[in-house]
Amino acid sequence: MPETKLSVFDYAIRSEEEGAAFYAKAARTFGEGPEKAFLENLAAEETKHAATFRELKEKASRKGTAEIFASAEVSDYLDAVVRGGLFESARGAVPDGAPPESIEDVYAVAIRAERSSILLYGELARQAKDKPIRKILEQMGREEKYHLVRIVALRADQDTMFAIERFGCVC
């Protein structure tokens, strides 16, 4: 089994890079407007997250930290999550797993992927032995929650039926 610290950071970096690529590609499908700017912003934030994980990986390597997480179960958990990747697995939200073609498709994939990210970072934070790493993972989870809220709000602004189902009104 690969060393936990490498699999965690490599997986997180890859997931954030996939998210950045997904949002950047989705942004290119739209003309100038709020959707494009919003998606470009999300892509930039995911790129920053990847850089944060690269820094964490380097820091852990310099510290010689053999065990970053409290439980070997983290490796099993990551293995289960890693199988498809957060954004790749989230593509199942689009019929037949096709690439998103509409803003509704983009939202469906993004919401699913961000929820998975929140769960992942929350679990990793709970299992982290190293307090500074735990704090960073908690912050990453909060940022993913913020992404989710923003995605839901933007979708509600664009989709009246979604707004009615979600909030009971068009706000």
C-alpha positions in Angstrom: 0.0 0.0 0.0 1.4 3.5 -0.8 2.6 5.7 2.0 -0.5 7.5 3.4 1.0 11.0 3.4 1.8 10.8 -0.3 -1.6 9.3 -1.3 -3.5 11.9 0.6 -1.7 14.9 -0.8 -1.3 13.5 -4.3 -5.0 12.7 -4.4 -6.0 16.1 -3.0 -3.8 17.9 -5.6 -5.2 15.8 -8.4 -8.8 16.5 -7.3 -8.2 20.2 -7.1 -6.6 20.2 -10.5 -9.5 18.3 -11.9 -11.9 20.8 -10.4 -9.9 23.7 -11.8 -9.9 22.1 -15.3 -13.6 21.3 -15.1 -14.6 24.9 -14.1 -12.2 26.4 -16.7 -13.6 24.2 -19.4 -17.2 24.9 -18.3 -16.4 28.7 -18.3 -15.3 28.5 -22.0 -18.7 27.2 -23.0 -20.4 30.4 -22.0 -20.2 33.8 -23.5 -19.3 36.8 -21.4 -21.6 37.0 -18.4 -22.0 36.2 -14.7 -21.8 32.4 -15.3 -18.5 32.6 -17.1 -17.0 34.9 -14.5 -18.3 32.7 -11.6 -16.9 29.6 -13.1 -13.5 31.2 -13.8 -13.4 32.3 -10.2 -14.1 28.8 -9.0 -11.3 27.5 -11.3 -8.9 30.0 -9.8 -9.9 29.0 -6.3 -9.4 25.3 -7.0 -5.9 26.1 -8.5 -5.1 27.9 -5.2 -6.3 24.8 -3.3 -3.9 22.6 -5.3 -1.0 24.9 -4.5 -2.0 24.7 -0.8 -1.8 20.9 -0.9 1.5 21.0 -2.7 2.9 23.2 0.1 1.4 20.9 2.7 3.0 17.9 1.0 6.4 19.7 0.9 6.1 20.7 4.6 5.3 17.2 5.7 8.2 15.9 3.7 10.6 18.4 5.3 9.3 17.6 8.7 9.8 13.9 8.0 6.3 13.2 9.3 5.8 9.5 9.0 2.2 9.4 10.2 0.1 12.4 9.4 -3.3 10.8 10.2 -4.4 9.0 13.4 -5.8 6.0 11.7 -4.8 3.5 8.9 -8.4 3.7 7.9 -7.6 6.9 6.1 -5.8 4.9 3.4 -8.8 2.7 2.9 -11.1 5.7 2.9 -8.9 7.5 0.3 -8.7 4.3 -1.8 -12.5 4.2 -1.9 -12.8 7.9 -2.8 -9.9 7.9 -5.3 -11.3 5.3 -7.5 -13.0 7.8 -9.8 -11.9 11.2 -8.6 -14.4 13.7 -7.2 -15.2 15.5 -10.4 -15.1 12.4 -12.5 -17.5 10.6 -10.2 -19.7 13.6 -10.0 -20.1 13.5 -13.8 -22.7 10.8 -13.1 -25.0 13.7 -12.3 -25.3 14.3 -16.0 -27.4 11.8 -18.0 -25.2 9.0 -19.5 -22.1 10.6 -17.9 -21.9 13.0 -20.9 -19.8 16.2 -20.6 -21.9 19.0 -19.2 -23.5 21.0 -22.0 -25.8 23.4 -20.1 -25.4 25.5 -17.0 -27.8 23.1 -15.3 -25.4 20.2 -16.1 -22.4 22.2 -14.8 -24.3 23.0 -11.6 -25.3 19.3 -11.1 -21.7 18.1 -11.4 -20.3 21.0 -9.3 -22.7 20.5 -6.5 -22.0 16.8 -6.3 -18.2 17.3 -6.4 -18.2 20.0 -3.8 -20.3 18.0 -1.5 -17.8 15.1 -1.9 -14.9 17.5 -1.2 -16.6 18.7 2.0 -17.0 15.2 3.2 -13.4 14.2 2.3 -11.7 17.2 3.9 -13.9 16.9 7.0 -12.9 13.3 7.4 -9.2 14.0 6.8 -9.3 16.9 9.3 -10.9 14.6 11.9 -8.1 12.0 11.4 -5.1 14.4 11.2 -2.6 14.1 14.0 -0.7 17.2 13.0 -2.6 20.2 14.3 -1.4 22.7 11.6 -2.4 20.2 8.9 -5.8 19.7 10.6 -6.4 23.4 10.7 -5.6 23.7 7.0 -7.9 20.8 6.1 -10.7 22.4 8.2 -10.2 25.6 6.3 -10.3 23.8 2.9 -13.6 22.2 4.0 -15.0 25.6 4.9 -13.9 26.9 1.5 -15.6 24.0 -0.2 -18.8 24.7 1.8 -18.6 28.3 0.6 -18.3 27.1 -3.0 -21.4 24.9 -2.5 -23.4 27.7 -1.2 -22.4 30.0 -4.0 -23.1 27.3 -6.6 -26.6 26.7 -5.2 -27.4 30.4 -5.0 -26.2 31.0 -8.6 -28.2 28.1 -9.8 -31.3 29.4 -8.0 -30.8 32.8 -9.7 -30.7 31.0 -13.1 -33.3 28.3 -12.6 -36.7 29.3 -11.3 -38.0 25.8 -10.7 -34.8 24.9 -8.7 -35.3 28.1 -6.6 -38.9 27.1 -5.9 -38.0 23.5 -5.0 -35.0 24.6 -2.9 -36.2 27.7 -1.1 -40.0 27.5 -1.6 -40.0 30.8 -3.5 -38.2 32.8 -6.2 -36.2 35.1 -3.9 
